[in-house]
Amino acid sequence: MCRRALGANPLEGAVYVFRNRSGTALKILFYDGQGFRLCMKRRSQGRFHWWPSGPEAASALSARELAIVLWNGNPQQAAMAQDWRRVA
C-alpha cells in the first residue's frame, strides 16, 4: 500500500498512519530495522474527526501533530509554534 498508493518506501524509517472507513480506528505502520510493526488505536465511542481529504489524501505530519491526531484533535487548528526556530 505504501509503495503503490503513496509512492513511498516503507523501509526508510517513516511512520504511516491509516484510518478505517468509519473513522473509528487508526493503524500506525513503521519499520524498526528488524521488521514491520503495526499499532492500532481504536475509539470505543465516537470517531476521529480530522483526516486529510481531497485528491491527494496523503499529508506529512510532525511528531507533535501526530500526537494531536491520536488525541482526536485537529493539527491544522492547533496553535503551535514552528517546528524549528532560532533560540538565540
DSSP file with accessible surface (Angstrom, degrees, kcal/mol):
  #  RESIDUE AA STRUCTURE BP1 BP2  ACC     N-H-->O    O-->H-N    N-H-->O    O-->H-N    TCO  KAPPA ALPHA  PHI   PSI    X-CA   Y-CA   Z-CA
    1    1 A M     >>       0   0  125      0, 0.0     4,-1.9     0, 0.0     5,-1.0   0.000 360.0 360.0 360.0 -44.2    0.0    0.0    0.0
    2    2 A C  H  >5 +     0   0    6      3,-0.2     6,-2.1     1,-0.2     4,-0.6   0.917 360.0  38.3 -63.0 -43.0    2.8    2.5    0.9
    3    3 A R  H  >5S+     0   0  151      4,-0.2     4,-0.5     3,-0.2    -1,-0.2   0.919 123.0  40.1 -74.0 -43.9    4.7    1.8   -2.3
    4    4 A R  H  45S+     0   0  201      2,-0.1    -2,-0.2     3,-0.1    -1,-0.1   0.964 128.0  25.1 -74.1 -52.5    1.7    1.5   -4.6
    5    5 A A  H  <5S+     0   0   65     -4,-1.9    -3,-0.2     1,-0.1    -2,-0.1   0.880 134.8  29.5 -84.4 -38.9   -0.7    4.2   -3.4
    6    6 A L  H  <<S-     0   0   73     -5,-1.0    -3,-0.2    -4,-0.6    -2,-0.1   0.618  92.1-132.6 -98.4 -16.1    1.7    6.7   -1.8
    7    7 A G     <  +     0   0   68     -4,-0.5     2,-0.3    -5,-0.4    -4,-0.2   0.828  63.3 128.3  67.8  31.6    4.9    6.1   -3.9
    8    8 A A        -     0   0   30     -6,-2.1    -1,-0.2     2,-0.0    -2,-0.1  -0.849  63.6-120.7-121.3 155.1    7.0    5.8   -0.7
    9    9 A N    >   -     0   0   52     -2,-0.3     3,-1.6     1,-0.1     5,-0.4  -0.848  15.8-158.9 -94.4 114.0    9.5    3.3    0.5
   10   10 A P  G >  S+     0   0   14      0, 0.0     3,-0.6     0, 0.0    21,-0.4   0.638  86.7  67.9 -70.4  -8.9    8.3    1.9    3.9
   11   11 A L  G 3  S+     0   0   76      1,-0.2    19,-0.0     2,-0.1    -2,-0.0   0.457  77.7  83.1 -87.5   0.1   11.8    0.8    4.8
   12   12 A E  G <  S-     0   0  148     -3,-1.6    -1,-0.2     1,-0.0    -3,-0.0   0.458 110.6-100.3 -85.8  -1.3   13.2    4.4    5.0
   13   13 A G  S <  S+     0   0   52     -3,-0.6    -2,-0.1     1,-0.3     2,-0.1   0.505  74.4 137.9 100.9   2.9   12.0    4.9    8.6
   14   14 A A        -     0   0   44     -5,-0.4    17,-0.5     1,-0.0     2,-0.5  -0.419  50.5-126.7 -78.2 159.4    8.8    6.9    8.1
   15   15 A V        -     0   0   75     15,-0.1     2,-0.4    -2,-0.1    15,-0.2  -0.925  20.9-157.1-107.1 129.7    5.7    6.3   10.1
   16   16 A Y  E     -A   29   0A  27     13,-3.0    13,-3.2    -2,-0.5     2,-0.5  -0.915   3.7-163.0-112.2 132.4    2.5    5.7    8.1
   17   17 A V  E     -A   28   0A  34     -2,-0.4     2,-0.3    11,-0.2    11,-0.2  -0.962   7.9-176.4-118.7 128.3   -1.0    6.3    9.6
   18   18 A F  E     -A   27   0A  58      9,-3.0     9,-3.1    -2,-0.5     2,-0.4  -0.927  10.4-152.3-122.5 148.0   -4.1    4.8    8.1
   19   19 A R  E     -A   26   0A  86     -2,-0.3     7,-0.2     7,-0.2     2,-0.0  -0.922  19.5-120.3-118.2 144.3   -7.7    5.3    9.1
   20   20 A N    >   -     0   0   59      5,-1.9     3,-1.0    -2,-0.4     5,-0.1  -0.307  34.6-102.8 -75.9 167.7  -10.6    2.9    8.6
   21   21 A R  T 3  S+     0   0  249      1,-0.3    -1,-0.1     2,-0.1    -2,-0.0   0.859 120.2  51.1 -63.0 -36.2  -13.6    4.0    6.6
   22   22 A S  T 3  S-     0   0   51      1,-0.1    -1,-0.3    25,-0.0    -2,-0.0   0.652 106.5-126.3 -78.7 -12.2  -15.9    4.5    9.5
   23   23 A G  S <  S+     0   0    1     -3,-1.0    25,-3.4     2,-0.2    -2,-0.1   0.679  78.5 113.4  79.7  18.3  -13.2    6.7   11.2
   24   24 A T  S    S+     0   0   36     23,-0.2    19,-3.1     1,-0.1     2,-0.3   0.546  71.9  40.4 -99.1  -8.2  -13.2    4.7   14.5
   25   25 A A  E     - B   0  42A   4     17,-0.2    -5,-1.9    -5,-0.1     2,-0.4  -0.996  57.6-157.6-144.4 146.1   -9.7    3.3   14.3
   26   26 A L  E     -AB  19  41A   0     15,-2.9    15,-2.7    -2,-0.3     2,-0.5  -0.967   9.5-157.3-118.4 139.7   -6.2    4.4   13.2
   27   27 A K  E     -AB  18  40A  99     -9,-3.1    -9,-3.0    -2,-0.4     2,-0.5  -0.973   5.2-159.1-117.1 130.9   -3.4    1.9   12.2
   28   28 A I  E     -AB  17  39A  22     11,-3.3    11,-2.7    -2,-0.5     2,-0.4  -0.950   9.6-171.7-113.6 122.4    0.2    3.0   12.5
   29   29 A L  E     +AB  16  38A  39    -13,-3.2   -13,-3.0    -2,-0.5     2,-0.3  -0.942  14.4 152.5-117.6 131.4    2.8    1.2   10.4
   30   30 A F  E     - B   0  37A  61      7,-1.9     7,-3.1    -2,-0.4     2,-0.5  -0.986  38.7-124.5-153.3 158.4    6.5    1.5   10.7
   31   31 A Y  E     - B   0  36A  75    -17,-0.5     5,-0.2   -21,-0.4    -2,-0.0  -0.914  16.7-171.1-105.4 125.8    9.7   -0.5   10.0
   32   32 A D        -     0   0   61      3,-2.3     4,-0.1    -2,-0.5    -1,-0.1   0.291  55.1 -93.4-103.1  11.1   12.1   -0.7   13.0
   33   33 A G  S    S+     0   0   51      2,-0.2     3,-0.1     1,-0.0    -2,-0.0   0.071 122.1  53.0 101.8 -25.6   15.1   -2.3   11.3
   34   34 A Q  S    S-     0   0  177      1,-0.5     2,-0.3     0, 0.0    -3,-0.0   0.613 122.2 -40.2-111.4 -23.7   14.1   -5.9   12.1
   35   35 A G  S    S-     0   0   25     -5,-0.0    -3,-2.3     2,-0.0    -1,-0.5  -0.972  72.6 -61.7 175.7 178.4   10.6   -6.0   10.8
   36   36 A F  E     -B   31   0A 108     -2,-0.3     2,-0.4    -5,-0.2    -5,-0.2  -0.590  38.8-155.8 -85.1 145.1    7.3   -4.1   10.5
   37   37 A R  E     -B   30   0A 131     -7,-3.1    -7,-1.9    -2,-0.3     2,-0.5  -0.967   3.7-164.2-118.8 139.3    5.3   -3.0   13.5
   38   38 A L  E     -B   29   0A 113     -2,-0.4     2,-0.4    -9,-0.2    -9,-0.2  -0.985   8.3-178.3-126.3 118.7    1.6   -2.3   13.3
   39   39 A C  E     -B   28   0A  63    -11,-2.7   -11,-3.3    -2,-0.5     2,-0.4  -0.895   8.0-159.1-114.1 148.9   -0.1   -0.4   16.1
   40   40 A M  E     -B   27   0A 111     -2,-0.4     2,-0.5   -13,-0.2   -13,-0.2  -0.987  10.0-167.7-132.6 136.4   -3.8    0.3   16.3
   41   41 A K  E     -B   26   0A  80    -15,-2.7   -15,-2.9    -2,-0.4     2,-0.4  -0.993  15.0-173.9-120.8 123.0   -5.7    2.9   18.2
   42   42 A R  E     -B   25   0A 168     -2,-0.5     2,-0.5   -17,-0.2   -17,-0.2  -0.952  19.2-137.4-120.7 135.6   -9.5    2.4   18.3
   43   43 A R        -     0   0   76    -19,-3.1     3,-0.1    -2,-0.4     5,-0.1  -0.789   4.6-159.7 -89.6 128.7  -12.1    4.7   19.7
   44   44 A S  S    S+     0   0  105     -2,-0.5     2,-0.4     1,-0.2    -1,-0.1   0.796  83.8  26.0 -77.5 -28.0  -14.8    3.0   21.7
   45   45 A Q  S    S-     0   0  154     -3,-0.1    -1,-0.2   -21,-0.1     2,-0.0  -1.000 117.3  -3.6-135.0 138.1  -17.1    5.9   21.3
   46   46 A G  S    S-     0   0   51     -2,-0.4     2,-0.3    -3,-0.1    -3,-0.1  -0.252  77.7 -85.9  81.3-169.8  -17.2    8.5   18.5
   47   47 A R        -     0   0  141     25,-0.1     2,-0.6    -5,-0.1   -23,-0.2  -0.878  36.4 -92.2-134.3 164.1  -14.8    8.9   15.6
   48   48 A F        -     0   0    4    -25,-3.4   -23,-0.1    -2,-0.3    22,-0.1  -0.716  40.1-161.2 -76.3 121.9  -11.5   10.6   14.7
   49   49 A H        +     0   0  149     -2,-0.6     2,-0.4    23,-0.1    -1,-0.2   0.914  62.9  62.9 -78.5 -45.9  -12.6   13.9   13.4
   50   50 A W        +     0   0   22     23,-0.3    22,-0.1    19,-0.1    23,-0.1  -0.672  53.9 145.1 -90.4 136.2   -9.7   15.2   11.4
   51   51 A W        -     0   0   71     -2,-0.4    23,-0.0   -32,-0.0     6,-0.0  -0.902  50.6-102.6-160.6 137.8   -8.4   13.4    8.4
   52   52 A P        -     0   0   26      0, 0.0     2,-0.3     0, 0.0     7,-0.1  -0.326  44.2-175.8 -62.2 144.7   -6.8   14.9    5.2
   53   53 A S        +     0   0  108      3,-0.1     3,-0.2     5,-0.1     5,-0.0  -0.855  29.3  67.5-134.8 172.1   -9.2   14.9    2.2
   54   54 A G  S    S-     0   0   51     -2,-0.3     3,-0.2     1,-0.2     0, 0.0  -0.582  98.1 -46.2 110.1-173.8   -9.1   15.8   -1.5
   55   55 A P  S    S+     0   0  146      0, 0.0     2,-0.9     0, 0.0    -1,-0.2   0.882 134.7  49.1 -65.1 -36.3   -7.3   14.2   -4.5
   56   56 A E        +     0   0  139     -3,-0.2    -3,-0.1     1,-0.1     0, 0.0  -0.814  69.6 176.3-103.2  92.6   -4.0   13.9   -2.6
   57   57 A A        +     0   0   57     -2,-0.9     2,-0.4    -3,-0.2    -1,-0.1   0.372  48.6  98.5 -83.3   7.2   -5.2   12.3    0.6
   58   58 A A        +     0   0   44     -5,-0.0     2,-0.4   -52,-0.0    -5,-0.1  -0.760  49.4 179.9 -95.0 142.9   -1.6   12.0    2.0
   59   59 A S        -     0   0   58     -2,-0.4     2,-0.4    -7,-0.1    -2,-0.0  -0.992  25.3-129.7-143.9 131.9   -0.4   14.6    4.4
   60   60 A A        -     0   0   97     -2,-0.4     2,-0.4     0, 0.0    -2,-0.0  -0.674  30.2-171.4 -81.8 132.3    3.0   14.9    6.2
   61   61 A L        -     0   0   64     -2,-0.4     2,-0.1     4,-0.0    -2,-0.0  -0.950  18.7-130.9-123.6 146.0    2.8   15.3    9.9
   62   62 A S     >  -     0   0   26     -2,-0.4     4,-2.3     1,-0.1     5,-0.2  -0.371  38.9 -99.2 -81.2 172.5    5.3   16.1   12.6
   63   63 A A  H  > S+     0   0   86      1,-0.2     4,-2.0     2,-0.2     5,-0.1   0.907 124.6  48.6 -62.5 -39.8    5.5   14.0   15.7
   64   64 A R  H  > S+     0   0   91      2,-0.2     4,-1.7     1,-0.2    -1,-0.2   0.849 109.3  52.6 -72.5 -30.5    3.5   16.5   17.7
   65   65 A E  H  > S+     0   0   51      2,-0.2     4,-2.2     1,-0.2    -1,-0.2   0.895 108.1  51.7 -68.4 -37.6    0.9   16.8   15.0
   66   66 A L  H  X S+     0   0   34     -4,-2.3     4,-2.6     1,-0.2    -2,-0.2   0.911 106.9  53.7 -63.4 -39.6    0.5   13.0   15.1
   67   67 A A  H  X S+     0   0   46     -4,-2.0     4,-1.4     1,-0.2    -1,-0.2   0.905 107.8  50.4 -61.7 -38.4    0.1   13.2   18.9
   68   68 A I  H  <>S+     0   0   41     -4,-1.7     5,-2.8     2,-0.2     3,-0.2   0.920 110.1  49.6 -65.7 -41.7   -2.7   15.7   18.4
   69   69 A V  H ><5S+     0   0    3     -4,-2.2     3,-1.9     1,-0.2    -2,-0.2   0.918 108.0  53.7 -63.3 -41.4   -4.4   13.4   15.9
   70   70 A L  H 3<5S+     0   0   39     -4,-2.6    -1,-0.2     1,-0.3    -2,-0.2   0.803 107.0  51.9 -65.4 -26.5   -4.1   10.4   18.3
   71   71 A W  T 3<5S-     0   0  212     -4,-1.4    -1,-0.3    -3,-0.2    -2,-0.2   0.190 125.2-106.3 -91.9  15.0   -5.9   12.5   20.9
   72   72 A N  T < 5S+     0   0   28     -3,-1.9    -3,-0.2     1,-0.2     2,-0.2   0.827  77.0 132.3  66.2  37.5   -8.7   13.3   18.4
   73   73 A G      < -     0   0   26     -5,-2.8   -23,-0.3    -8,-0.1    -1,-0.2  -0.527  62.0-109.8-107.1 179.0   -7.7   16.8   17.7
   74   74 A N    >>  -     0   0   40     -2,-0.2     3,-0.9     1,-0.1     4,-0.8  -0.930  18.9-162.9-111.3 110.3   -7.1   18.8   14.6
   75   75 A P  T 34 S+     0   0    6      0, 0.0     5,-0.2     0, 0.0     3,-0.1   0.768  89.6  59.7 -67.2 -21.7   -3.5   19.6   14.0
   76   76 A Q  T 34 S+     0   0  143      1,-0.2   -11,-0.0    -3,-0.1    -2,-0.0   0.773 109.4  42.4 -76.7 -23.8   -4.4   22.4   11.5
   77   77 A Q  T <4 S+     0   0  160     -3,-0.9     2,-0.3     2,-0.1    -1,-0.2   0.526  89.1 108.0 -97.2  -8.3   -6.3   24.3   14.2
   78   78 A A  S  < S-     0   0   37     -4,-0.8     2,-1.3    -3,-0.1   -13,-0.0  -0.525  71.6-131.5 -72.7 134.4   -3.8   23.8   17.0
   79   79 A A        +     0   0  112     -2,-0.3     2,-0.3     0, 0.0    -1,-0.1  -0.701  48.4 153.7 -88.5  91.6   -2.0   27.0   17.8
   80   80 A M        -     0   0   65     -2,-1.3     3,-0.1    -5,-0.2     2,-0.0  -0.882  43.9-114.1-120.2 153.7    1.6   25.7   17.8
   81   81 A A        -     0   0   44     -2,-0.3     4,-0.0     1,-0.2    -1,-0.0  -0.285  52.1 -77.6 -73.9 167.7    5.0   27.4   17.2
   82   82 A Q        -     0   0  155      1,-0.1    -1,-0.2     2,-0.1     3,-0.1  -0.260  41.8-114.1 -62.1 156.3    7.0   26.4   14.2
   83   83 A D  S    S+     0   0   91      1,-0.2     2,-0.5    -3,-0.1    -1,-0.1   0.920 101.6  26.8 -60.7 -45.5    9.0   23.1   14.4
   84   84 A W  S    S+     0   0  236      2,-0.0     2,-0.3     0, 0.0    -1,-0.2  -0.975  71.0 160.6-124.3 128.4   12.4   24.9   14.3
   85   85 A R        -     0   0  188     -2,-0.5     2,-0.2    -3,-0.1    -4,-0.0  -0.996  43.9-100.2-143.7 150.9   13.0   28.3   15.4
   86   86 A R        -     0   0  229     -2,-0.3    -2,-0.0     1,-0.2     0, 0.0  -0.494  27.0-167.2 -72.4 130.8   16.2   30.2   16.4
   87   87 A V              0   0  147     -2,-0.2    -1,-0.2     1,-0.1     0, 0.0   0.877 360.0 360.0 -85.7 -43.5   16.6   30.4   20.2
   88   88 A A              0   0  117      0, 0.0    -1,-0.1     0, 0.0     0, 0.0  -0.749 360.0 360.0-117.8 360.0   19.4   33.0   20.4
